[in-house]
């Protein structure tokens, strides 16, 4: 089945839109978004689409290349005779401030820009160019990182006013469509960089899976479609139950766990995910199985919210977990100075042969060594937050950083300022204290990613 047929079927069956409604297409200039824009424009009348528009976010990450992407998107909109809505953001600064990856920062800012336009203009929907190939990459990354929802459902064809008509089309089908219609597109040079987890999945893991099944992405897409149907049914059931057993009290929200514990574990997990969507897999495992709790204990906190269990209630409330200093991006050749501590954190590459033994690499506290084929910059350096966890080197389960600080006799007033080096949401190193279990150096390691910290005189 061609891209045209698959996209038409998706719009009719999985992400239908109201007749005459406008669609704002998020267009980076890449292959997927160009194909989506051309498909919608070419079939606008047939599909009952009203106004079409193009939204483009200039991330400012690649200098002249980013500016060229914006010009390309603007010229594409002009060629099609539709409105162009440019936007710009300092994605690197946003990522550093919030302690998240560049990819996550770009996604958050892109959605924020689309939301602003949808509210202020005459568009009913935002069109996104996600494909079956994106779905395959996302599901693999989710499984590797630990999904809070282990069932096989992927990127939805529709979420509220966001529609993804190409979600059942593979990247190869997109490229075939572009070639057939003689359409050019922009190639993001960062897509080839293996420092990003998604690119390693795309260029290394997916090709191996295709050796086992040449139609891997199509096969997985069908499986995820069935999973999406199951998820929709579970969501409806869980949302109805959540309304019956939860109550809002101003800025505090409470859930009656005694009213939930009689249901099957799958329903319990779904309700918990709706009640506190920011919970991770480890947090959920600490809650399960649900039962009567004695006393009060904190489960997790994130993004200014805290979840506690108190006797027969789960309590979600706002909390002050803001770090005492803003986060920074750490790239090779660009060390980070923390003025409140007088510490300097840096990263560089090295060869195993430069060190006398692997044991030497494990004994140093002022540096942490990682296998460069697995972990590479850029990183995020941020302050410790209550509820942070990691898997320490040599262990297989998560430990609260608070427990590590207590065991290492780090004073309470110092903990809030302590720098953590992270890759996305994963904590790699409590700087100068303890490294995680990620990317260990082994006998087969040849290249190193070396993180080091230089402390001020008063902190030695």
Order of alpha helices (4+ residues) and beta strands (2+ residues): alpha-beta-alpha-beta-alpha-beta-alpha-alpha-beta-alpha-beta-beta-alpha-alpha-alpha-alpha-beta-beta-alpha-alpha-alpha-beta-beta-beta-beta-beta-beta-alpha-beta-beta-beta-beta-alpha-alpha-beta-beta-beta-beta
